[in-house]
Amino acid sequence: MRKKITRLILLILGLSLVALILSNYIINSFAEGKTYSSVSKTPKNKVGLILGTSKKLKGGAPNPYYSNRVSATVTLFKASKIEYVLVSGDNGSIYYNEPTTMKKDLISAGIPEERIFLDYAGFRTLDSVFRAKIVFGLQEVTIISQKFHNERAIYLAARKGLNAIGYNAKDIPLEAGLKIQFREYFARVKVFLDLALKTQPRFYGEKILIH
């Protein structure tokens, strides 16, 4: 009996490892050539979709993922690579509002308020890219986040018929972002589970045109 349990555990671990490796390979391969770190080489799109994250870490320190995404968005806008910004993030409570916080910092950095649109229901990457297509009516978009996140978002966007490229915000050193990088492998497996289960965003709502 013990041998059977051991074999079952090993089988589950083996299948999990295969799923991790295969999911990562498929997403990396699909996104190859679709993300950019150079502003001059980034194709122009009407809208840039910045994916939300918290401004502060749990301990209260500034979140470099946040500040680097804001900086990347401002850089793209000032280089005329995007005309409008769609900020998509979590607005789960009155005490936590990623889109509004990002909007304030984008305005402070020089992006006009009328060029910024907010998606308060971007609870997950899937929600953000699906809603960009369905709610905001986008056919193409430049996704703004760190490269590993852009790759996953681009794959999801394509599955919904949204033509997406990514502009890579500056990443942080591996040792500092090890937890996030590790979690990303499992997030990529979940992409395929969500697609298989036809998971939809938590909310859709009325359409909003960006113009």
MDAnalysis code that builds the backbone (N, CA, C; Angstrom):
import MDAnalysis as mda
import numpy as np

u = mda.Universe.empty(633, n_residues=211, atom_resindex=np.repeat(np.arange(211), 3), trajectory=True)
u.add_TopologyAttr("name", ["N", "CA", "C"] * 211)
u.add_TopologyAttr("resid", np.arange(1, 212))
u.add_TopologyAttr("resname", ["MET", "ARG", "LYS", "LYS", "ILE", "THR", "ARG", "LEU", "ILE", "LEU", "LEU", "ILE", "LEU", "GLY", "LEU", "SER", "LEU", "VAL", "ALA", "LEU", "ILE", "LEU", "SER", "ASN", "TYR", "ILE", "ILE", "ASN", "SER", "PHE", "ALA", "GLU", "GLY", "LYS", "THR", "TYR", "SER", "SER", "VAL", "SER", "LYS", "THR", "PRO", "LYS", "ASN", "LYS", "VAL", "GLY", "LEU", "ILE", "LEU", "GLY", "THR", "SER", "LYS", "LYS", "LEU", "LYS", "GLY", "GLY", "ALA", "PRO", "ASN", "PRO", "TYR", "TYR", "SER", "ASN", "ARG", "VAL", "SER", "ALA", "THR", "VAL", "THR", "LEU", "PHE", "LYS", "ALA", "SER", "LYS", "ILE", "GLU", "TYR", "VAL", "LEU", "VAL", "SER", "GLY", "ASP", "ASN", "GLY", "SER", "ILE", "TYR", "TYR", "ASN", "GLU", "PRO", "THR", "THR", "MET", "LYS", "LYS", "ASP", "LEU", "ILE", "SER", "ALA", "GLY", "ILE", "PRO", "GLU", "GLU", "ARG", "ILE", "PHE", "LEU", "ASP", "TYR", "ALA", "GLY", "PHE", "ARG", "THR", "LEU", "ASP", "SER", "VAL", "PHE", "ARG", "ALA", "LYS", "ILE", "VAL", "PHE", "GLY", "LEU", "GLN", "GLU", "VAL", "THR", "ILE", "ILE", "SER", "GLN", "LYS", "PHE", "HIS", "ASN", "GLU", "ARG", "ALA", "ILE", "TYR", "LEU", "ALA", "ALA", "ARG", "LYS", "GLY", "LEU", "ASN", "ALA", "ILE", "GLY", "TYR", "ASN", "ALA", "LYS", "ASP", "ILE", "PRO", "LEU", "GLU", "ALA", "GLY", "LEU", "LYS", "ILE", "GLN", "PHE", "ARG", "GLU", "TYR", "PHE", "ALA", "ARG", "VAL", "LYS", "VAL", "PHE", "LEU", "ASP", "LEU", "ALA", "LEU", "LYS", "THR", "GLN", "PRO", "ARG", "PHE", "TYR", "GLY", "GLU", "LYS", "ILE", "LEU", "ILE", "HIS"])
u.atoms.positions = np.array([
    [0.817, -1.202, 0.000],
    [0.000, 0.000, 0.000],
    [0.859, 1.263, 0.000],
    [1.924, 1.218, 0.818],
    [2.821, 2.360, 0.917],
    [3.515, 2.634, -0.411],
    [3.857, 1.555, -1.121],
    [4.512, 1.715, -2.425],
    [3.571, 2.378, -3.434],
    [2.284, 1.989, -3.385],
    [1.315, 2.572, -4.302],
    [1.142, 4.065, -4.044],
    [1.101, 4.422, -2.760],
    [0.973, 5.843, -2.394],
    [2.203, 6.624, -2.859],
    [3.374, 6.011, -2.665],
    [4.613, 6.677, -3.087],
    [4.631, 6.885, -4.596],
    [4.205, 5.854, -5.335],
    [4.155, 5.965, -6.792],
    [3.173, 7.043, -7.230],
    [2.038, 7.105, -6.552],
    [1.024, 8.119, -6.889],
    [1.563, 9.524, -6.646],
    [2.244, 9.684, -5.525],
    [2.830, 10.996, -5.207],
    [3.869, 11.387, -6.253],
    [4.711, 10.428, -6.620],
    [5.737, 10.689, -7.622],
    [5.111, 11.022, -8.981],
    [4.014, 10.321, -9.307],
    [3.319, 10.585, -10.569],
    [2.748, 12.007, -10.582],
    [2.129, 12.392, -9.480],
    [1.554, 13.740, -9.378],
    [2.642, 14.796, -9.476],
    [3.754, 14.566, -8.780],
    [4.868, 15.515, -8.836],
    [5.438, 15.607, -10.248],
    [5.535, 14.454, -10.906],
    [6.061, 14.433, -12.267],
    [5.167, 15.179, -13.236],
    [3.861, 14.942, -13.133],
    [2.910, 15.630, -14.009],
    [2.898, 17.134, -13.737],
    [3.044, 17.505, -12.468],
    [3.083, 18.923, -12.107],
    [4.316, 19.600, -12.711],
    [5.428, 18.891, -12.656],
    [6.661, 19.440, -13.218],
    [6.534, 19.609, -14.728],
    [5.951, 18.620, -15.390],
    [5.742, 18.702, -16.839],
    [4.836, 19.884, -17.175],
    [3.781, 20.064, -16.380],
    [2.849, 21.175, -16.611],
    [3.557, 22.516, -16.463],
    [4.403, 22.637, -15.459],
    [5.153, 23.873, -15.238],
    [6.071, 24.182, -16.414],
    [6.812, 23.177, -16.842],
    [7.775, 23.360, -17.926],
    [7.072, 23.655, -19.241],
    [6.024, 22.889, -19.541],
    [5.313, 23.045, -20.806],
    [4.584, 24.388, -20.885],
    [3.933, 24.796, -19.809],
    [3.225, 26.076, -19.789],
    [4.193, 27.227, -20.005],
    [5.319, 27.158, -19.330],
    [6.323, 28.213, -19.472],
    [6.863, 28.271, -20.899],
    [7.111, 27.103, -21.480],
    [7.654, 27.046, -22.844],
    [6.666, 27.611, -23.871],
    [5.409, 27.224, -23.755],
    [4.399, 27.676, -24.718],
    [4.248, 29.197, -24.666],
    [4.154, 29.749, -23.464],
    [3.958, 31.198, -23.322],
    [5.189, 31.963, -23.772],
    [6.363, 31.495, -23.392],
    [7.599, 32.164, -23.831],
    [7.720, 32.144, -25.355],
    [7.429, 30.996, -25.952],
    [7.559, 30.861, -27.408],
    [6.566, 31.764, -28.127],
    [5.328, 31.803, -27.620],
    [4.305, 32.618, -28.267],
    [4.644, 34.104, -28.198],
    [5.199, 34.541, -27.072],
    [5.465, 35.964, -26.872],
    [6.797, 36.423, -27.464],
    [7.565, 35.488, -27.982],
    [8.875, 35.857, -28.532],
    [8.713, 36.878, -29.665],
    [9.448, 37.964, -29.561],
    [9.386, 39.016, -30.576],
    [8.224, 39.975, -30.399],
    [7.414, 39.763, -29.356],
    [6.242, 40.612, -29.129],
    [6.422, 41.553, -27.942],
    [7.566, 41.476, -27.254],
    [7.827, 42.409, -26.164],
    [9.053, 43.248, -26.505],
    [9.061, 44.467, -25.982],
    [10.109, 45.431, -26.330],
    [10.628, 46.122, -25.071],
    [11.935, 46.318, -25.048],
    [12.559, 47.058, -23.952],
    [13.102, 48.398, -24.426],
    [13.163, 48.583, -25.729],
    [13.626, 49.837, -26.322],
    [12.424, 50.649, -26.803],
    [12.344, 51.896, -26.361],
    [11.233, 52.755, -26.766],
    [11.235, 52.961, -28.275],
    [12.391, 53.203, -28.840],
    [12.489, 53.503, -30.266],
    [12.036, 52.338, -31.137],
    [12.180, 51.119, -30.637],
    [11.804, 49.935, -31.411],
    [10.368, 49.484, -31.152],
    [9.715, 50.100, -30.193],
    [8.348, 49.714, -29.846],
    [7.355, 50.279, -30.856],
    [6.548, 49.435, -31.487],
    [5.539, 49.940, -32.418],
    [4.529, 50.842, -31.702],
    [3.936, 51.729, -32.456],
    [2.957, 52.648, -31.882],
    [1.586, 51.999, -31.831],
    [0.886, 52.197, -30.736],
    [-0.500, 51.787, -30.579],
    [-1.284, 52.940, -29.960],
    [-2.547, 52.979, -30.224],
    [-3.373, 54.056, -29.672],
    [-3.416, 54.005, -28.147],
    [-3.523, 52.798, -27.605],
    [-3.726, 52.647, -26.160],
    [-2.639, 51.790, -25.525],
    [-2.170, 52.243, -24.380],
    [-1.273, 51.454, -23.554],
    [-2.039, 50.957, -22.336],
    [-1.971, 49.670, -22.074],
    [-2.666, 49.052, -20.940],
    [-1.655, 48.770, -19.839],
    [-1.708, 49.553, -18.770],
    [-0.797, 49.320, -17.654],
    [-1.484, 48.419, -16.640],
    [-0.832, 47.326, -16.292],
    [-1.403, 46.348, -15.371],
    [-1.092, 46.743, -13.933],
    [-2.136, 46.779, -13.123],
    [-2.011, 47.309, -11.777],
    [-1.263, 46.408, -10.811],
    [-0.736, 47.048, -9.796],
    [-0.121, 46.373, -8.663],
    [-0.119, 47.366, -7.513],
    [0.167, 46.924, -6.327],
    [0.131, 47.822, -5.174],
    [1.325, 48.776, -5.191],
    [1.095, 49.979, -4.689],
    [2.165, 50.979, -4.640],
    [3.187, 50.658, -3.553],
    [2.713, 50.037, -2.487],
    [3.576, 49.709, -1.364],
    [3.628, 48.204, -1.157],
    [4.762, 47.733, -0.677],
    [4.888, 46.341, -0.281],
    [4.239, 46.139, 1.084],
    [4.094, 44.905, 1.503],
    [3.421, 44.618, 2.765],
    [4.073, 45.321, 3.953],
    [5.363, 45.465, 3.924],
    [6.062, 46.127, 5.029],
    [6.004, 47.637, 4.969],
    [5.415, 48.175, 3.892],
    [5.299, 49.628, 3.765],
    [6.337, 50.260, 2.863],
    [7.299, 49.478, 2.408],
    [8.333, 50.014, 1.514],
    [7.756, 50.207, 0.109],
    [8.332, 51.125, -0.685],
    [7.857, 51.323, -2.061],
    [7.992, 50.041, -2.877],
    [7.017, 49.789, -3.734],
    [7.030, 48.612, -4.597],
    [7.687, 48.975, -5.924],
    [8.879, 48.451, -6.215],
    [9.561, 48.820, -7.460],
    [8.818, 48.366, -8.714],
    [8.040, 47.297, -8.616],
    [7.245, 46.879, -9.775],
    [6.262, 47.985, -10.153],
    [5.668, 48.591, -9.165],
    [4.710, 49.675, -9.383],
    [5.396, 50.891, -10.015],
    [6.427, 51.379, -9.359],
    [7.086, 52.603, -9.833],
    [7.693, 52.413, -11.218],
    [8.194, 51.222, -11.506],
    [8.781, 50.970, -12.819],
    [7.722, 50.898, -13.913],
    [6.534, 50.403, -13.583],
    [5.442, 50.381, -14.573],
    [4.949, 51.793, -14.870],
    [4.817, 52.599, -13.836],
    [4.400, 53.988, -14.030],
    [5.424, 54.730, -14.885],
    [6.694, 54.550, -14.567],
    [7.757, 55.200, -15.323],
    [7.760, 54.770, -16.784],
    [7.545, 53.472, -17.022],
    [7.520, 52.959, -18.397],
    [6.355, 53.545, -19.175],
    [5.220, 53.684, -18.527],
    [4.036, 54.251, -19.181],
    [4.277, 55.698, -19.576],
    [4.854, 56.461, -18.681],
    [5.159, 57.867, -18.960],
    [6.153, 57.979, -20.116],
    [7.144, 57.107, -20.121],
    [8.142, 57.110, -21.195],
    [7.491, 56.852, -22.549],
    [6.610, 55.855, -22.613],
    [5.916, 55.546, -23.864],
    [5.052, 56.715, -24.326],
    [4.323, 57.318, -23.404],
    [3.423, 58.418, -23.748],
    [4.210, 59.616, -24.267],
    [5.264, 59.970, -23.593],
    [6.057, 61.137, -23.998],
    [6.799, 60.902, -25.304],
    [7.020, 59.636, -25.647],
    [7.665, 59.304, -26.921],
    [6.635, 59.148, -28.039],
    [5.356, 59.434, -27.722],
    [4.241, 59.328, -28.681],
    [4.056, 57.907, -29.208],
    [4.385, 56.932, -28.381],
    [4.166, 55.535, -28.753],
    [2.769, 55.053, -28.353],
    [2.137, 55.821, -27.460],
    [0.736, 55.593, -27.107],
    [0.064, 56.960, -26.980],
    [-1.236, 56.994, -27.231],
    [-1.998, 58.244, -27.128],
    [-2.859, 58.277, -25.872],
    [-3.281, 57.107, -25.419],
    [-4.130, 57.000, -24.239],
    [-3.585, 55.902, -23.337],
    [-3.963, 56.007, -22.061],
    [-3.545, 55.000, -21.082],
    [-4.790, 54.393, -20.441],
    [-4.853, 53.074, -20.458],
    [-5.904, 52.349, -19.744],
    [-5.250, 51.712, -18.519],
    [-5.669, 52.172, -17.343],
    [-5.117, 51.646, -16.099],
    [-6.059, 50.579, -15.571],
    [-5.583, 49.369, -15.485],
    [-6.432, 48.256, -15.053],
    [-5.881, 47.641, -13.779],
    [-6.716, 47.633, -12.741],
    [-6.237, 47.073, -11.479],
    [-7.360, 46.738, -10.533],
    [-6.964, 46.357, -9.342],
    [-7.886, 45.908, -8.306],
    [-8.441, 47.108, -7.539],
    [-9.752, 47.132, -7.410],
    [-10.428, 48.147, -6.602],
    [-11.332, 47.408, -5.629],
    [-10.727, 46.485, -4.890],
    [-11.494, 45.552, -4.083],
    [-12.147, 46.131, -2.850],
    [-11.664, 47.286, -2.365],
    [-12.261, 47.889, -1.176],
    [-12.009, 49.390, -1.195],
    [-12.647, 50.106, -0.282],
    [-12.460, 51.561, -0.204],
    [-11.049, 51.904, 0.259],
    [-10.338, 50.926, 0.808],
    [-8.991, 51.165, 1.307],
    [-7.909, 50.751, 0.302],
    [-8.344, 50.144, -0.794],
    [-7.352, 49.654, -1.769],
    [-7.863, 49.918, -3.175],
    [-7.170, 50.783, -3.888],
    [-7.643, 51.197, -5.205],
    [-6.451, 51.440, -6.132],
    [-6.026, 50.377, -6.812],
    [-4.857, 50.484, -7.690],
    [-5.056, 51.485, -8.830],
    [-6.186, 51.449, -9.566],
    [-6.325, 52.360, -10.706],
    [-6.248, 53.841, -10.334],
    [-6.947, 54.242, -9.267],
    [-6.947, 55.649, -8.870],
    [-5.564, 56.093, -8.406],
    [-4.888, 55.228, -7.664],
    [-3.533, 55.558, -7.198],
    [-2.592, 55.742, -8.377],
    [-2.660, 54.832, -9.338],
    [-1.809, 54.938, -10.523],
    [-2.146, 56.189, -11.329],
    [-3.421, 56.484, -11.458],
    [-3.835, 57.663, -12.215],
    [-3.206, 58.919, -11.631],
    [-3.252, 59.061, -10.319],
    [-2.670, 60.239, -9.667],
    [-1.187, 60.370, -9.981],
    [-0.467, 59.263, -9.938],
    [0.969, 59.307, -10.197],
    [1.269, 59.556, -11.676],
    [0.437, 59.049, -12.563],
    [0.612, 59.299, -13.998],
    [0.370, 60.777, -14.316],
    [-0.641, 61.362, -13.700],
    [-0.920, 62.789, -13.901],
    [0.226, 63.627, -13.356],
    [0.718, 63.265, -12.184],
    [1.848, 63.997, -11.582],
    [3.088, 63.938, -12.463],
    [3.203, 62.842, -13.234],
    [4.369, 62.672, -14.112],
    [4.173, 63.326, -15.480],
    [3.002, 63.927, -15.708],
    [2.841, 64.694, -16.934],
    [1.850, 64.174, -17.959],
    [1.146, 63.095, -17.665],
    [0.142, 62.603, -18.609],
    [-1.191, 63.301, -18.311],
    [-1.803, 63.945, -19.294],
    [-3.068, 64.658, -19.066],
    [-4.172, 63.729, -18.570],
    [-4.962, 64.226, -17.655],
    [-6.023, 63.418, -17.057],
    [-6.991, 62.878, -18.101],
    [-7.288, 63.690, -19.121],
    [-8.263, 63.274, -20.130],
    [-7.738, 62.156, -21.029],
    [-6.462, 61.853, -20.919],
    [-5.888, 60.761, -21.711],
    [-5.813, 59.457, -20.920],
    [-6.354, 59.469, -19.703],
    [-6.264, 58.300, -18.837],
    [-7.660, 57.734, -18.584],
    [-7.818, 56.429, -18.834],
    [-9.069, 55.732, -18.569],
    [-8.797, 54.660, -17.511],
    [-9.803, 54.426, -16.684],
    [-9.623, 53.492, -15.578],
    [-10.520, 52.269, -15.704],
    [-9.937, 51.116, -15.454],
    [-10.688, 49.867, -15.368],
    [-10.569, 49.384, -13.926],
    [-11.658, 49.550, -13.181],
    [-11.634, 49.214, -11.759],
    [-11.826, 47.722, -11.497],
    [-12.054, 46.952, -12.541],
    [-12.335, 45.518, -12.354],
    [-11.225, 44.635, -12.912],
    [-10.012, 45.147, -12.911],
    [-8.878, 44.337, -13.370],
    [-8.295, 43.538, -12.219],
    [-9.098, 42.642, -11.668],
    [-8.682, 41.899, -10.484],
    [-7.556, 40.911, -10.772],
    [-7.530, 40.421, -12.011],
    [-6.484, 39.491, -12.436],
    [-6.044, 39.900, -13.832],
    [-4.927, 39.351, -14.271],
    [-4.444, 39.629, -15.621],
    [-5.485, 39.221, -16.657],
    [-6.127, 38.075, -16.436],
    [-7.176, 37.626, -17.354],
    [-8.280, 38.670, -17.451],
    [-8.738, 39.178, -16.308],
    [-9.783, 40.200, -16.301],
    [-9.339, 41.434, -17.087],
    [-8.116, 41.861, -16.865],
    [-7.621, 43.081, -17.505],
    [-7.610, 42.976, -19.025],
    [-7.074, 41.883, -19.556],
    [-6.957, 41.790, -21.013],
    [-8.291, 41.448, -21.676],
    [-9.096, 40.612, -21.033],
    [-10.404, 40.294, -21.599],
    [-11.293, 41.533, -21.617],
    [-11.272, 42.307, -20.546],
    [-12.093, 43.514, -20.471],
    [-11.587, 44.591, -21.440],
    [-10.280, 44.632, -21.679],
    [-9.747, 45.586, -22.659],
    [-10.365, 45.346, -24.026],
    [-10.593, 44.097, -24.350],
    [-11.191, 43.720, -25.628],
    [-12.706, 43.926, -25.627],
    [-13.383, 43.376, -24.625],
    [-14.844, 43.341, -24.616],
    [-15.458, 44.659, -24.143],
    [-14.970, 45.199, -23.042],
    [-15.563, 46.405, -22.464],
    [-15.058, 47.675, -23.133],
    [-13.747, 47.732, -23.364],
    [-13.164, 48.954, -23.916],
    [-13.005, 48.905, -25.436],
    [-13.375, 47.781, -26.034],
    [-13.446, 47.681, -27.487],
    [-12.127, 47.755, -28.228],
    [-11.037, 47.392, -27.570],
    [-9.728, 47.499, -28.214],
    [-9.476, 46.314, -29.149],
    [-8.847, 46.600, -30.274],
    [-8.430, 45.566, -31.215],
    [-6.933, 45.302, -31.098],
    [-6.195, 46.312, -30.686],
    [-4.759, 46.178, -30.457],
    [-4.375, 47.042, -29.260],
    [-3.311, 46.660, -28.592],
    [-2.928, 47.356, -27.367],
    [-1.459, 47.090, -27.058],
    [-0.845, 48.032, -26.355],
    [0.497, 47.827, -25.819],
    [0.370, 47.597, -24.323],
    [0.704, 46.399, -23.883],
    [0.614, 46.065, -22.462],
    [1.899, 46.510, -21.766],
    [1.743, 47.126, -20.609],
    [2.897, 47.666, -19.892],
    [3.018, 46.999, -18.528],
    [4.063, 46.204, -18.390],
    [4.378, 45.548, -17.126],
    [5.803, 45.001, -17.261],
    [6.235, 44.201, -16.299],
    [7.533, 43.553, -16.434],
    [7.434, 42.459, -17.501],
    [8.568, 42.095, -18.076],
    [8.564, 41.191, -19.221],
    [7.849, 39.875, -18.940],
    [8.120, 39.251, -17.805],
    [7.500, 37.948, -17.506],
    [5.979, 38.083, -17.441],
    [5.504, 39.204, -16.959],
    [4.065, 39.450, -16.860],
    [3.486, 39.769, -18.233],
    [4.210, 40.563, -19.006],
    [3.773, 40.889, -20.368],
    [3.579, 39.638, -21.209],
    [4.500, 38.696, -21.081],
    [4.420, 37.477, -21.887],
    [3.125, 36.715, -21.610],
    [2.788, 36.588, -20.350],
    [1.554, 35.881, -19.982],
    [0.325, 36.658, -20.453],
    [0.362, 37.978, -20.287],
    [-0.774, 38.808, -20.687],
    [-0.987, 38.772, -22.201],
    [0.100, 38.763, -22.951],
    [0.011, 38.713, -24.419],
    [-0.624, 37.407, -24.867],
    [-0.248, 36.316, -24.222],
    [-0.832, 35.019, -24.580],
    [-2.330, 35.012, -24.300],
    [-2.723, 35.506, -23.133],
    [-4.140, 35.568, -22.784],
    [-4.910, 36.471, -23.741],
    [-4.317, 37.615, -24.067],
    [-4.975, 38.562, -24.972],
    [-5.256, 37.911, -26.319],
    [-4.288, 37.186, -26.831],
    [-4.454, 36.533, -28.132],
    [-5.592, 35.527, -28.119],
    [-5.771, 34.862, -27.004],
    [-6.850, 33.881, -26.893],
    [-8.230, 34.555, -26.937],
    [-8.256, 35.853, -26.659],
    [-9.522, 36.594, -26.710],
    [-9.623, 37.429, -27.987],
    [-8.662, 37.286, -28.893],
    [-8.708, 38.019, -30.153],
    [-8.188, 39.430, -30.061],
    [-7.413, 39.726, -29.025],
    [-6.820, 41.049, -28.850],
    [-5.358, 40.997, -29.278],
    [-5.007, 41.802, -30.268],
    [-3.638, 41.849, -30.767],
    [-2.788, 42.700, -29.827],
    [-1.902, 42.059, -29.086],
    [-1.149, 42.766, -28.052],
    [0.353, 42.614, -28.233],
    [1.051, 43.697, -27.908],
    [2.499, 43.665, -27.741],
    [2.775, 44.125, -26.310],
    [4.011, 43.980, -25.872],
    [4.342, 44.399, -24.515],
    [5.523, 45.343, -24.494],
    [5.415, 46.360, -23.664],
    [6.581, 47.211, -23.389],
    [7.054, 46.855, -21.991],
    [8.302, 46.439, -21.893],
    [8.819, 45.890, -20.648],
    [9.288, 46.970, -19.680],
    [8.558, 47.115, -18.584],
    [9.028, 47.973, -17.508],
    [10.274, 47.335, -16.897],
    [11.097, 48.149, -16.299],
    [12.330, 47.647, -15.689],
    [12.008, 46.606, -14.635],
    [12.714, 45.498, -14.678],
    [12.521, 44.429, -13.703],
    [13.368, 44.726, -12.466],
    [13.275, 43.878, -11.484],
    [14.124, 44.028, -10.306],
    [15.043, 42.820, -10.225],
    [16.168, 42.937, -9.492],
    [17.116, 41.820, -9.420],
    [16.444, 40.527, -8.983],
    [16.921, 39.419, -9.518],
    [16.312, 38.114, -9.283],
    [16.188, 37.795, -7.805],
    [17.224, 38.093, -7.027],
    [17.184, 37.737, -5.613],
    [16.099, 38.513, -4.866],
    [15.820, 39.738, -5.319],
    [14.789, 40.544, -4.669],
    [13.391, 40.137, -5.122],
    [13.282, 39.649, -6.349],
    [11.975, 39.288, -6.882],
    [11.779, 37.800, -7.038],
    [12.530, 37.003, -6.280],
    [12.492, 35.546, -6.434],
    [11.101, 34.983, -6.172],
    [10.424, 35.507, -5.159],
    [9.091, 35.013, -4.820],
    [8.111, 35.255, -5.964],
    [8.185, 36.445, -6.568],
    [7.298, 36.782, -7.679],
    [7.598, 35.895, -8.882],
    [8.887, 35.704, -9.175],
    [9.288, 34.881, -10.313],
    [8.842, 33.433, -10.113],
    [8.956, 32.938, -8.905],
    [8.539, 31.561, -8.605],
    [7.027, 31.418, -8.784],
    [6.284, 32.411, -8.289],
    [4.827, 32.386, -8.389],
    [4.362, 32.460, -9.842],
    [5.167, 33.093, -10.685],
    [4.805, 33.257, -12.093],
    [4.683, 31.911, -12.800],
    [5.518, 30.944, -12.434],
    [5.441, 29.627, -13.060],
    [4.068, 28.995, -12.834],
    [3.542, 29.135, -11.632],
    [2.228, 28.562, -11.325],
    [1.117, 29.384, -11.971],
    [1.329, 30.698, -12.093],
    [0.344, 31.540, -12.767],
    [0.212, 31.135, -14.234],
    [1.297, 30.685, -14.819],
    [1.263, 30.271, -16.222],
    [0.526, 28.944, -16.396],
    [0.637, 28.076, -15.445],
    [-0.153, 26.839, -15.493],
    [-1.633, 27.180, -15.381],
    [-1.947, 28.136, -14.513],
    [-3.346, 28.528, -14.309],
    [-3.944, 29.147, -15.571],
    [-3.114, 29.765, -16.409],
    [-3.599, 30.297, -17.690],
    [-4.321, 29.211, -18.471],
    [-3.708, 28.048, -18.550],
    [-4.273, 26.962, -19.353],
    [-5.479, 26.320, -18.667],
    [-5.473, 26.317, -17.341],
    [-6.647, 25.827, -16.621],
    [-7.829, 26.776, -16.860],
    [-7.568, 28.077, -16.785],
    [-8.626, 29.062, -17.010],
    [-9.182, 28.966, -18.425],
    [-8.292, 28.796, -19.382],
    [-8.743, 28.692, -20.765],
    [-9.548, 27.409, -20.988],
    [-9.108, 26.328, -20.387],
    [-9.834, 25.053, -20.525],
    [-11.219, 25.135, -19.886],
    [-11.297, 25.865, -18.770],
    [-12.571, 26.009, -18.053],
    [-13.402, 27.183, -18.557],
    [-12.849, 27.907, -19.544],
    [-13.513, 29.085, -20.112],
    [-13.857, 30.116, -19.040],
    [-12.891, 30.351, -18.162],
    [-13.067, 31.326, -17.085],
    [-13.263, 32.723, -17.651],
    [-14.201, 33.453, -17.095],
    [-14.503, 34.808, -17.534],
    [-14.168, 35.810, -16.429],
    [-14.010, 37.077, -16.777],
    [-13.784, 38.100, -15.753],
    [-14.925, 38.144, -14.747],
    [-14.625, 38.649, -13.570],
    [-15.638, 38.743, -12.530],
    [-16.777, 39.672, -12.954],
    [-16.427, 40.742, -13.683],
    [-17.424, 41.695, -14.166],
    [-17.144, 42.066, -15.619],
    [-18.187, 42.393, -16.354],
    [-18.035, 43.013, -17.663],
    [-18.617, 44.429, -17.599],
    [-19.923, 44.570, -17.700],
    [-20.524, 45.896, -17.591],
    [-20.662, 46.593, -18.933],
    [-21.082, 47.871, -18.886],
    [-21.300, 48.646, -20.087],
    [-19.996, 48.957, -20.796],
    [-20.080, 49.089, -22.119],
    [-18.889, 49.374, -22.918],
    [-18.447, 50.828, -22.731],
    [-17.141, 51.012, -22.778],
    [-16.536, 52.341, -22.644],
    [-15.605, 52.554, -23.827],
    [-15.839, 53.567, -24.614],
    [-14.988, 53.851, -25.770],
    [-13.845, 54.793, -25.379],
    [-12.668, 54.452, -25.822],
    [-11.494, 55.284, -25.562],
    [-11.238, 56.155, -26.773],
    [-11.428, 57.445, -26.610],
    [-11.187, 58.397, -27.719],
    [-10.993, 59.798, -27.145],
])
